[in-house]
Amino acid sequence: EACDQVITMKAYAYPISDPLQKNKPLELNEVTLSADSKAIRFVAQHLIRAASDMDRLGEAYDHVHMRGNSPAWEEQWPDIIVCKPQNEKPKQSR
């Protein structure tokens, strides 16, 4: 299924030193989750729900936070936000 379409994914984050998010988020090259298997399953469920919402809502989909939208979310966890891709042309590989 993925071979016949362009797939886009980028990762962004706000550093802990910017709790009010006054600056733009940093684009990340790599994401590391340090979590136990139960937390990883909660994250996976959040991502699957977000993908289903994205498919169901189409262009109307904007973003969804794990915080406040997942009963599994813990106060000490970072929020995980899934947003629709921005209208950027994908970079061509050489």
Secondary structure, 3 states (H helix, E strand, C coil): CHHHCCCCCCEEECCCCCCCCCCCCEEECCCCCCCCHHHHHHHHHHHHHHHHHHHHHHHHCCEEECCCCCCCCCCCCCCCEEECCCCCCCCCCC
